[in-house]
Amino acid sequence: MKKLFFAILFLSYIVQAQITMTPDLLWKLGRVSLEDLSTDGRTALYGVTFFDVDDNKGTKLIYEIPASGGTATLLADDQKSISAAGYIDRQRIWYLHSGQLYLKDGNRTTRLTDCEESILSAKVVRLTNGNLRILAVMEVPNPAYRLPQYKTLTKARFRLYDDLMYRHWNYWEDTRVQHIFYADVPLTAEKLKMNAFRDILEGEPFDAPLKPFGGSEQYTTTADGRYIFYTCKKMTGREYAVSTNSDIYRYEVATGQTINLTEGQKGYDMNPTLSPDGRLLAYLSMENDGYESDVPRLMLYDLANGSTRLAIDNTYLHDLVWESSSTLLVTYDDSATVQIGRVTIDTRRNRFTLTPVTTGWYNYGSLRSAGGTLLATRMDMNHAPEVFRIDRRGQSSQLTQVNTGIYSAIRKPTVTRRLVPTTDGRRMLVWVILPPDFDESKKYPVLLYCQGGPQSPVSQFYSFRWNFQVMASQGYIVVAPNRRGVPGFGREWNEAISRDWGGQAMRDYLSAIDHVAAEPWADESRMGAVGASYGGYSVYMLAGLHEGRFKALVSHCGLFHMESWYGTTEELFFADWDLGGPYWQHPVPRSYTEFSPHLYVDRWTAPLLVIHGELDFRVPVEQGLQAFQAARLRGLPAKLLLFPDEGHWVLKPQNALIWHSEFFRFLETHLKN
């Protein structure tokens, strides 16, 4: 508590002293998450994660607040870090702390579990018979992975594999898998042991939810307790590495029988959610196997007759939350924003209509709806997420004020939007972010931001690394194009990037930067290009194509040599779809013969900063090492920044501050001096 008190005092001092956003101040922001809404819609739970840079870690606190606004109260008075929380009913709240579940009923808190395995995610549901159903995700031994025993070689440390998917994102596949467990207990139950839970995937070598990003949105239960629904990709080895075919499974509690509800549907099927009347199961489904960025379609499964309907297609959906048994709330990509929409469901006429609820330059997410109340998080390029209440007209009012004091004390950049002509006669939405106190009579250095994905929109997100507010506040014009390949502008625009990574998208980038460079306040002699993942690949490609436009380049975890990348990445379905297959097939895809950045190193002229995490198995560190080595052998100024304990992202506070320090030092050296 004392440490938190002094942190607040220090934060007050920082806010008074700062006039624009900086990396240090960025890490003082509370990161807000919407946890749950009570069943009557009257109160809400939200989380705030504060990071202690000295301790190099974060603490997540959970608060309860009236949904109509008012004073928030801390859920746990001892300042314990809580990873998740939710309502059982109006009075009772469950929360997850240090891998165990707790039940809070008014002023009384009891510990629900005492499992030897940590609970990774959970749901607690009050069944119609009055009992609690606890759904908990825990790790168990992987029955498909066994190392040979060498009794005399006790100091040896090794891994041994005979098939693919031997590593994933930032971890090695080995002795553990995560399974979904359940236990039905009365409200008075305390300290359930591991043997009180039943493993619904017992003996199976599969992960449920899907690693590494799947959470409680991937499983649910019926209120009568009869069924549990969950997402799983029941494959191993090479089959797992080349396919996205996950399915929705129905587990019958009484018999233990499991059936596949989405058999024959080839792509990702995920996130089952039940209608309030228990009649319909909504879920997201991608049509094509192997295409991880396919459009997620809204599907409806009828529990009574087993039929499945396609409700919404050609709209890139994210969240699904039932508003009533005939209306579903969704979030979806729309012209470089993420909006809330309402799906009206008429199963008798087989009619499903999506109508917008919100508008504006915002990203909405984490929907919760109950008792006529709709809550969501909202962010934009100048504001980190906070919780908002949205009325029936789509008007939003801010419920939490975690970072209001900081934002009211700093001068913010100006976000503008342009439609830029492209080389093939289209018009591309480009965000142009201007520094605080922008003066059009001055000339400013310019940064071209290259987005990752590649199928990810440059929407109104607020990143804690690629933060446009911080970049612009250091005096840079930021140009952020929604180039070919991003969702929110129609299926054709989204799919145009596949097998054409180094083609039209690169021309789109150059169209955007040339458009802004023509402005009198843009200093075309001081322009740089920056980006991560596919954005890092884009920086490497532009290094050989920019014809002197850029004076500094920054690539984080970028792909440099496409053949060696194909040979070392893990989710091969992504590489097969987007590159067109392996490099040894005939004819060889252009991804290897024309669109590999290493082919253009002889044209490199600009200084280069390479950043990479050594635990990045999606884009292995050797990609960055090759690029840095090529730049130095070419005699170019170059730096290599490596993080031994980071993967595809930089998540630890002190590492992140090093990242920002080296990022801006490099740009300062080559664009401002």
N, C-alpha and C positions, 0 to 999 in steps of 0.2 A: 504493500500500500504506500509506503514512504517513497519508493522509487517512482510510482505512478504520480504522486503529488509533485515531486521535483520535475518529472517529465512535463507535467502540465505547466508549471512555472516557466520552464525553459521554452516550451512551445509559445507561451504568451510573449516572451521576450523576442523570440525569433519572428513572430508575426509582426510585432511592432517595428523590428529592425529591417525587415525585407520590404522591397517595393515591387519585385517581380518574382515569378516562380523560379526556383533553383532546384537542382537535384537533391540537396540536403532538405529543403522544405517539402519536396515531393514525398520524402520518406517520413515526414511528420504527419501526413494526412492519415486519417482513419479510413480504413477500407470497409465499406458498408455492404452487408449482404442481407437480403430479405429471407428470413427463415420460415415463417409460417403465419397464417391468419387463423384466428379462432373460428370455431364452427358457426358461431353466430355473427361473425364479421365485425365484432366490436373491439377486439384488441389484436395486436400483432407482435410478433417476435422478430427482432433484427439483430444481426451481429455486427460488431466493429472490431477489426483487427488493427492493433497498434504495434508498430515495430520498434524494438529497442536496438539501435545500431551497435551499442557497446556489447550487448549480449548476443547480437547477430541472430535474433529470432523475433517472432511475433507472438502476441497474446490476443486471443479472440474472446471478447466479452459479449454476452447476450443480454439484451434489454427487452422489456415489455413496454408497449406504448399504446394508448387508446388509438384506434384506427381513425378517429375523427380529429386527432391531434391532442397534444397535451404533454405532460411530464412523463419522461421515460424512467423506469425503475430497473435496477440491475437484477438479473435473474439469480445469480449466485453471489452472495455478499462477500465471499472470501477471495474475490478476484481470480477465481480459477479459470483457466483457458478451456473453453467449450467449443468442440468442433462442429456440433450440429444440435438443433433443438426443434421441437414441434409440439403442437397441441394434441392431446388425447380427446378432450372435450373442453367446454368453456372454463372449467376450473383446474384441470390437471395438465401439466406440462412434462414432457420427457426431455432429457438432454444427454449428450454423449461427452464424457470427460475422461481423459486418460484411458481410452479404450473400454470404458464401462458405462452402462446405462443407469441413469438416475430418474426418479419420479418426484416431481414437486407438486404438492397438493396444498395450496395456500401457504402457510408458514412451515409446513412439514416437508422435509426432503428425505427420501429413502433411496438406498442403492438397490437397483433391480437385479444386477448381474454381478457375478464373481467368477468370470471365465478366465481360464489360464491364457487363452488367446485374446488379443486385443480386438475389439469390435471396430471395424473400419468405417462402416456406415450402417444406418438403421432406419426403421420405421416402427412406430408403436401405434396400433389401431385398436379402438374399442369396438368389439364385435357386438352384434345384435343380442347375443345372449348375456352381455354384461362383462364378459371376460376381456382380457387384453391379449392381442396377438402381437408378439414381438418378432419382427423380421430383422435379422442381424447378419452382416457379412463378416466372415472370419476366414483366416487362412487355415488350410489343412495340408498334410503331405500330398505331394503329387504322385499318384500311383504309377505314372508312366515314366518317371525319372529315377533311375537307380544307378549309383556309381559302383564299379567293382571294388572289392575290398582287398587291399594289400597290407597284410598284417605287419610286415616287417618294415614298411615304408611309412611310418607314422607321421613324418614331417612333410610329406608331399602335399601340395595344394594344387588341385587340378579340376578342370571341368571336362566332360566327355560327351560328345553329341554324335548322333548318327542321322540327323535330319535337320531341316530348316526351322526357322523361328526360334533360333537358339538365343537370341537377345531381342529386346523390344524397347524402343525409345531411350530409356536410360537404365535398364536393368537386364540382367541375364535370366533367361528362363531356366529354372532348375527345380529345386526340391519342393516348392510350395505353389499351391493354386488357391484362389479365393472362391468360397462357396457361400450360398445363401442358406441360413438356418432359420427355423421358426420355433417358437414356444407359445402355447396358449396357457395363460395363468389368470387367476383372479386378481382383482385390483390390490388385494392385500399381500400379494407375493413379494418376497424379499430375497435378494442375493441368489439368483438362479445360477447353478453351476453349469459347466459345459455339457454335462450329460442330460440336462433338462431340455436341451435343444435337439431338434432333428435336422439333419443335413439333407436338403432336398435334392442334392446332386451327389449323394454318397457313392464313393468309388469311381467317380468320373474325373478324368484328367483335364477338365475344362474350367475356365474362369467365368464366373458370373457374379456381379456385372462384368462387362468387358473392361479389360485393362488397356491403358492406365487411366482413362478418363471417366469411365462409367461409375455412377453413384446410385443413390436411392431412387432416382428417376427411372431406373431400369427394372424395378420390381414393385409389385403391389399385390393386394389381397382383396377378396370379396368380403363385404361386411358380414355375411353369414358364416364366414370362415371356411367355406367349401373349397375354394380354389386359391392358389397363388400363381401369379403370372410373372414371368421374368424374361430378360433378354440374355441370350447366350449364343456364342459361335462354337458349335460342337464339332470342332476340327482340331487336328494337331499337325505338326510337321510342315511339309511342303504345301499341303492342302490349305493350312491356315495362312501361310505366307502369301499365297497368290489369290485369296478369295476374301470378299467382304460379306459373304452370305451368313449374316447372323439371323436368328429367328426369335419369335415370341413363343415361349413354351407355357403350357398350362399344367400345373401340378395339382392333382386331386389329393387333399389331405387325408381323407378316409382310407383310400386304397394305396396311396403312394404312386399312382399311375401318372406318367407324364406323356403329353402329346404335343406335337409341333403344330401350332395354329397357322403358321405361315409357310409351310412346306410348299415348294414350287416357286416362291418369290425369291428372286436371285440375289438382290443386294442387301444392304443393311436394313433390318427391321428392328426398331428400338422403341423404348420409352412407352410401355403400355400404361394406360390410365383409364379407370372405370368411370362411367357416368354415375351420377348420384342415385339413379334408380337401379343400378347394377345390370342394366340391359345391354349396354354397348361398351366395347373396349376400343378406345382410340389409340392409335400408334402411328409412328412415322415409318415410312418404307421407301427405300430407293429401288429403282427398277433394275439397274444393271449391276451384275456381279463384277467386282474389281474396280468400280468407279466410286471412290470414297467421297467425291464432291458432287455426286449426282443430286438432283433436286429431291428433297425429302417430301414425299406425298403423304397426305393425310388419309389413313385407312380406318374403317369402322368395322369391327367384328361383332356380329350379333350372337350373344351367348345362348339365346333360345334355340336358334335354328342352325348355327354354325356358318352362316353366310358372311362374306366379306365384301364391302363396298369401297370403291375408290371415291373419296369425297372431294379432295382438293388436289389439283396437279398444277405444274408450271409456276408455283410460287414457293420460294425458298423459306421453309418454315423452321422454327426453333422450338419455343415453349408450347406445351399443350396443357390447358387447365379448363375443366368443366365449369361453366357458369350456372347451367341448369341441365336437366336431362335432354334438352333439345338445343342447347347453344354451347359452343366451345370457344374459348378464348385462345388466341395464338399470337406469337410474335413472328414477324416475317421481314425479310430484306426488301427495302423499297427505296430505290434511287439514292444509295449511299447513306441510308438511315435504317434503323430497325424500329418498326411500328407494331402496335397492337391491333389485331383484327378480331372480328366476331364471326364465327361460322354458324350459320343457322342450319339446322339439320331436320330434314323432312324425309324420313325413311320410307313412308308410304308412297310418296311420289318420286322417290329416289332423287331428291333435289337438295343441293348443298350450296350455300351462298356465303362467300367471304366479303364482308364489308369492313372498311377501315374504322377504327375507333379513335386513333390518335393521328396527329400530323406534327410537322415541325422538324427542325434539325436536331434530332435526339436519337439515342439508342435506348429502347426499353427492354427489360428482361426480368426473369425470376417472378413470373406472374403468380398471384394468389387471389382467389375469389371465394367469398362465402357471405351469406346473409345480405346480399345486395351490395357488398363492398368489393372493390377491385383495387388491389395494391400492386405495385411493380417498382423495380429499380429504374432509375433514369440517369443517363450521363450524356455529356457532350464533350467537345474537344477542350473546353475550358473548365469542366467540372467533373470530378470523380463521382461515382455512383452514390445516390442517396435514394431513400424510399419515398415514393409519391403515391398519392391517392388519385384515382381517375374516376370522374363522374360519368354518367350515362351519355353526356354530350362529348366526351373525350377530353374534357378540360382537366389538367393536372394541377394538384396542389402539393407542395413539398411537406412531407410528414417528419422526416428526420433532418437535423441541422448539424450533423457531426462536423462538417468542414466549412460551414458558413463563415465562421470567424476568420479563417485563413483567407478565403476567397474575397471577402469584403475588404481585406487589408492590402491586397496586391493589385497592381495594374495588370490587366489581362490583354492578350493578343486579340486581334480582330479576325474572325473566321469569315472568309468570303467564298463564293461558289461561282464557277465559270463553266460554260459549255465550250469546249475547245474543238475545232475541226481536226479530224485525223487524216492520215494520208490516203485512206480508202473512202473518203467522203462521208464518214460518220461524224457524230458529235459525242464527245467524251466529257463526263462530269469530272471536274478537277477542283479540289479544295485548295485555296491559296490562303495561308495563314500569315498575317502581317504582325510585326512586333508591336508591343505596347508603345503607345505614343508615336505611332507611325507618322512619318513626315515625308510626303511624296516629293518634296524638293531634295531629299537626300538619296544616296545610293546605298543599297544593302546587299550583302552577300546572300546567295540563294542556295537552298538545299532541295534537291529532288529526292523525295521519299519513295522508295520502291517497296511495294507491299509483298508479303509472303503468301503462302497458300499452295499453289498460286490462286486457287479459287476462294479468295477471302476479300470481302469488300473493304474499301477504305471509307468506313462509315464514321459516325460520330462517337467513336470509341475513345476511351481515356486510358492509355497505356501507362504503366509505371516504368517503362524503359523507353520505348519509342514514343515519347511524349511530345506532341507538337507544341503544347503550351511552353514547355521548358525550352525547346529549340528556338521558338520565336522570341522568347524572353531573353535569350542570349544575343539577340540582334540579327537573327536570320529570317529571311523570307522562306517559308516552307511550301513546297509545291507537292501535292499529294493526289496523283491521278487515279481514277478508277479505270485503269487500262483494261484491255481485252482480257477476259477470263474471270472477272469478278461477278458474283451474283447480285441480283437486284435490278438488272437491266434486261431481263429476258433470257430464255434458255440459250439462244444462239450466241449472244454475247458471252455468256458464262462458259460455254463449251468450246469457244474459239481458241482457247489457250492450249488445249490438249494436243500434243504432238507438234506444237508450233511455239515452243517456249521462247526461242530466240528470234521469232519472226515479227508478226504484227504488234505484239506487246512491246517490243523494243522501239518500234517506230512510234507507238503511242506515247511512250515515255519521252522520246525526243520531241514529239509534237507539243507536249505539255510544257517542257522546259523552254523550248523556243518561243512559245506563246508568251510566257511570263518574261523571258529575257528581253523581249521587245519593249517592255515597259521602261519608262525613263528612270524609275526608282530601283530597277534591278541591275546590279552590277554584273554584266556577263563575263567580266574578267575574274570574278570570284564566285564560281559556282561549283558545288559538290554534289555527289550522289551517294545515298546511304540506304541500307536495307538489310533484312535478315531472311534466312531460309531461301525461298524462291526470290525474295528481294535481294538477298546476298548474291545469288546466282545472277540476278539482273545487273548488279553492280559489276561483277566480273565480265559479263557480256558487254555492257556499256563501255568498260575499260578499253575494249578493242574496237568499238563502233562509234565513239562519241566525237571523233574528229576535232579534238582540242577543246570541246565545250567545258570539260570539268578539270578543276585544279586539285581536287581531293576526292578520294573514294573510300568509303567505309563499308566493309562486308562482314556481317555476323553470320556464322554457321551457313555460309553459302556453298552451293554446289559448283565445283570447278572443272572436274574431269568426269564426264558422264559415264564412260565405261567403268572406271574404277568405282564410281559411286554405285552403279548398278550392282557391282560385285560385292559391296559391303553394307548396303542398306538392308533393312529388315522387312518392312511391309511391302513385298514385291508387287502386290496388286496395284499400288500407287504408281510405281515405276513402269509396270507393264502398260497401264492405261495411258498415262500421260506422256511417256516417251515413245510408245508404240511397240514395246516388247524388248527383248534382250539384244545386245549388240552383235551376237553371232548369227542372227537370223538373216535370211536373204529375201528381198533386198534389205540392206542395213538401214534402219530408220534414220531420218535426217537429224534426229536428236543427237546422234553420235557423229555424223559426218559434217553437219553445218552448225549445230546449236550447242556445241560443247565449248565453254569459254576458253579452254586451254588452246584451242586452235588459233586464237587471235592474240596470243601473248606478244607476238612480234610487233603488234601495233600499240602496245601499252605505253602510255606517256605520263600518266598522272600518279602522284604519290598514293600509297595504299595502306590502310589500316585493316588488318585481318583480326577478327575476334572469333574465338571458338571455345566451346565447352568440351572437355575431354571425355565426358560421359554421354555425349551426343551420339546415339546409334542410328538415328534417322539420317543425319548428315554427318558421317564420321569425321573425326578431327583431321584425318589425313587430307581431306579436301582443302581445309584452310592451310595446312602445312605446305601443300603443293603450290597454292597460289602465292603465299609469302615467299617461298623459295624462288618461284619464277620471277617475281618482282625484283628481288634483290639481285638475281643473276642478270636481269636486264639493266641493273644499275639504277633502279628507281628508289627514291626514299620510301621505306616501308617499315611498318611495325607489326609485331605479332603479339596479341594479347590472349593468353590461354587461362582457362579456369578449370583446374583439375577436378573440382567437386561440383561442376554444373553440367547439365545436359543441353537440350536444345534451347533452353531459356536460362536467364540469370535470375535466380530466385532469392538468394541470400542477401540481406541488406548491405553488408560491407562489400561483397562482390559487386553489387549493383552500383554502389557509389564509386568504386574503382572504374567500373564500366563507363559511367558518365564522365568521370574525371578524364580518362584517356580519350574518350570520344571527343569531348570539347577541346581538350588540349591539342589534339591532332588537327581539328578543324581550325582552331585559332592560329596554329602555326602556318597552315597552307592557304587559308582563305581571308585572314584578317591582317596578317603581317606583310 
